[in-house]
Amino acid sequence: MPGVTRRLLLAVLATLAPVVAASPAGAAGHSTHPARKAGRNVGIVDIYTTLGYENGIAAGTGMILSRSGEVLTNNHVISGATNFKVVDVVTHRKYSATVVGYSVSRDVAVLQLAHASGLRTVRLGGGLRVRVGQRVVARGNAQGRGGPPKAAHGRIIALHQQIVARDETGESETLNNLIATNAPVVPGYSGGPLEDARNRVLGIVTAGSVTGARRGFAIPIRYALQLARRIESGRPNSIVHIGPTAFLGVELRNVVGGAQITRLVPGKPADAAGLVAGDVINSLNGVAIASSTDVRRAVLSLVPGKAVPIGWTDTSGTAQTGTITPESGPPQ
């Protein structure tokens, strides 16, 4: 339908390539000893988002990490969200949520459910050995339709994989050290668990192929948990963003010389600063801008409410400078 966006699953654009990388130890604070089989679908949530500035909606999956309602998901599931509805698939209870923090480059995010307590969590397998040929199942909110999570069965076909992935907006990311499977995941599984035969989470489903043999890709849960713990610590770095996200109120496209504004949100910072559609941003807060990706990265370092310099070329080709005061907006 018009105005609906399904930013649910990244599309693989590159062939598999091995990546040389060390495997870190499992995240501290979680038992990895074999125990009784976990209940199927326990700790899984459906995530529905409103993309208020994009006139759309989206959906995906998440995993409950704590009884107080911390939820692990993919960054691309929550990107651009102005409102959240999260549904526990076992209890069917609905929650609103806020963003604790996220990593654009690693495609991991943590949400906090409102007024949550006593929740049942997923069973994490961060310290388990993962091997090629191992049977796995991916579970998720297939096509955003809700209801009991759908299950995609398969085997692990490769480890330490690198892919280049793209979402429906055209933005691309290179993701490393992924688990590759032949489980036939579809849009909506993003953020859901990749489990072993005992329902222990081995990874977070992140991407799927759109050409050739069906493949699914997952971030190893040990890596995702390391990022989650960094987010929970409240200590941002070059990879992790914590707290409010600065917002300029523009849509951009790449052109020679910078990022061209294709649309402004009326009354928002770029409009208030005097920019118009057709202007080309070429510097922001002292950083040279050559693409829309440069703008996104620069915005992540800005503080909502604090004015910064901006440079642009107007529609007549004249160089302009000024200041812009970003406000708090949706996560990237």
Secondary structure, DSSP 8 states (H G I E B T S, - for coil): -TT------EEE-S--EE---------TTS--S--S---TTTTEEEEEEEETTTTEEEEEEEEE-STT-EEEE-HHHHTT-SEEEEEETTT--EE-EEEEEEETTTTEEEEEETT--S----EE-TTS---TT-EEEEEE-GGG--SS-EEEEEEEEEEEEEEEEE-TTS-EEEEEEEEEE-----TT-TT-EEE-TTSEEEEEEEEE-SSSS--EEEEEHHHHHHHHHHHHHT---SS-EES-EEE--EEEEEETTEEEEEEE-TTSHHHHTT--TT-EEEEETTEE--SHHHHHHHHHT--TT--EEEEEE-TTS-EEEEEE--EEE---
